[in-house]
Amino acid sequence: MDLDTLFLIATRATLPCWLLLLFLPWWKWTTRLVAVFVPVLLGGLYLVLVWRYFGSSGGGYDSLDEVRTLFNEPGMLLAGWVHYLAFDLFVGAWEARDAQRLGIHQLLLMPCLALTLLFGPVGLLVYLVLRFALKRQLWIGEEIEA
């Protein structure tokens, strides 16, 4: 399968997941698909791409020039895209679960999810600010018992 086809499949596989997060976050299959199944598939694709293309790219992670060289290899560019897709989706799924746990209304969460889909860290930042403003919650793990 060529890289353009893999790009389309990976990208389109995440879009229904984002719709589930936006409109059916409480449905039991949303968590299974969005937080587990699709990120695992994307992680597997990422592993295959890195395994196949990393050594042939000539780049690395020690400087911006090396990263540019790394992503000049189309297979590594796709791997980078899949990395974004998987992690942004995972973060969006966490935001949805966390908002449900804290009782943050879905309509307030929707812009955060849209921003997470489009701009990753910006969406997370906006969600964390919203979370703090509404619930005075800074800690993002399990509740700490004294």
N, C-alpha and C positions, 0 to 999 in steps of 0.2 A: 504494500500500500504506500502511495507517495505521501510526502510530508504535507502537501496542501489538503489532501483528503483527511489525514489525521488531525490537522488543525481544525477543519470544519466539524469533524465528529466530536472532538474534545470540547470545542466552544459550544456547540449546540447541545451537548449532553448536560452542560451546566445550566442552561437557560430554564428548563422546566424545574430544576431544583430551586432557582431563585424565585420562580413564581410560587412554588410551594411555600417557601419561607415568607413570602409577602402575603399570601392569601389563606394558607392552611397550615400555619406553623404548629398547631396543636394536634394535627392528625398523626397517628402513630407511625405511618409510613414515611412521613416527612423526615423525621429524625433518622430513620433507617437508611433512606436513600441519600439524604443531604449530608449527614454527619458521618456516615460510614461508607456506604456502597460506592457512591460516585467518587469521593476522595480517594478511596482505595484503588479504584480503577485508574484514576488520574495519576496516582502515585506509581502504579505499575507501569503506565505508559512513560512517565518521567524516568523511571529506572532504566527502561529499555533504551530510551533516547540517549541518556547520559552514557550508558554502557557502550552504545554503538558509536556515538559521535564525539565524546569528550576528548579522546586522545588525538583525533584527527583535526581538531579545531585550532591548535597552536596557541590558544589563549589560556587564561587563568584568572585568579581572583586577587592578585597582589597589587594591581593598579587599574585605573580606569582604562588605560590603553589595552591591558590584557583582557579585561572584560569585553571591551569593544571587539577585540580579535576573536574572543570566544564566541560572541554572538554573530560574527560574520559567517560562521558555519550555520546554514539553515537548520540543521538538526538540533543544534544547541539553542538556536533562537526559539524553535518550537518547544524545546525542553523548558526554557525560561518562561514561555507563555503558559505552558501546562502547570508549572510551579505556581504562577500567579493565580490561575484558575482554581487550583486545589486549595491553596491557602486562603484566598479570599472567600471561597465557598465555606471552608471550615470556620473561618471567623464569623461569617454571616450566620451560620448555624448556631454558633455559640451565642451570638447576640440575641437570636430569637429565643433560645432556651433560657438565657439569663433574664430576658425581659419577661418571659412567662413566669419564671420563678419569683421575680420581684414585683409582678403585677403592673408592669409598664404597658400601657395600652398599645395595641397593634398599630393604630394610626400614627402614633408618635414614633414607633419603630421603623415604619416603612421608609421614610427619607434616609434613615441611617443605613438600612439595607441597600437602598439604591446607590448611595454614596460608596458603600463597601464594594458593591459590584463594579462600579465605574472607577473608583479612585482608592480602593483598598484601605490604606492607613487613615485617610481622611474620614471615611465612614466609621471606622473604629473609634477614632478620636471624638467624632460627633456623638456616637453612642455613649462613650464613657462620660462625656460632659453632660449629656441628657440624664444618664443614670445617676450621676452625682447630684445634679440639680433636683431631680425628683425624689430620690431615695437616700441621699447622703451616703452613698456607698462608694468607697474607694477600693476596698479589698475585692479581688475578682475570683478568688478561690473559694473553697468551702468556708463556712463560718468558723472562726477561731473561738474555741471555748477556753475560758480562763481557768 
